[in-house]
């Protein structure tokens, strides 16, 4: 009996020998942005476009960055702050939270695909408590590309106080949870 148990266990060990390894994400330059495809096992935020260069929120400015293309999925425009969430609702207490921030996306003809503007304290703050970053967005910074690129992500900053953290512009979306597709079989073996 014991020998047959070992034989039955052997194929299971061979079958799972590749378990736990994930494919490397695909990283591609896209205009001024970096594009990362997290692969089919990504439940959310499979596609990420982000700026490598931080945005200075302590200085009033307008910046415009080109994206050559966008993936054909619903995307959300974010401002990722180098600011940890504390778990308390104190996001509006810092003087820099009064900074007025506008984020908009335009197509090649200048048509606005999304746009929102307001003090940082009024944006939706998302992230894990104790994490190193907080993502800011609104319901008006969401879109699905209906035309080919190029696109231009424009950020306007009206600085309002000292000590503002650095920010990074990003677009994220996709993933099997958001696309309504069943979980890919390949995720079961990771």
C-alpha positions, 0 to 999 in steps of 0.5 A: 500500500505504501508503495502505491501511495508514493507512485500516486504522489509522484505525478502530483509533485511533477505537475506542481513543480512549476507552481509559484512562478509568475511570468515577468511583466512586460515593460515598454516605453510609451511616449513619456510614459512607461507601460507595464502589462501585469499579465493575464493573472492580474485581477485589477490594474493589469495595464499601468502607464506611469511617469518615471519623473515625479511632479512637484506639487509645491510649485505652480505649473502646467505639464503636458506629456504624450502617450503614443497609445493606450490599451483598449480597456477602461482606464483611470487617471491617477496622481500617486503621492509619496504619502502614506495613509494613516487610517485617520481622515486627516488628509485635508489637515496639511496646508498642501492639501489645498493645492488645486490640481487639474488632470485631463486627457486630450486626444491628438485634436485637443478634444478632452477625453476626461477632466477634473479639477479641485483641491487635493483634499477633495479627490478620492484617496486610495491606498493601503494604510501604512503603505508608501503611496496614496493614489488620488483620482475622481469619478471624472478621471475615468475613460475608455480610449475610442480613438487611436493615439497619440494622447496627451495627459495634462496636469495643472498645479496651483500650489497652496502650501509647504511640504507637499509630497512628490506626485507621479502621474499614472493611468491604470486599468484592466484585469480579469476582475474588471473585464467580467471574464472568468479567472484565467486557468493559468492563475490557478497554477501560480 
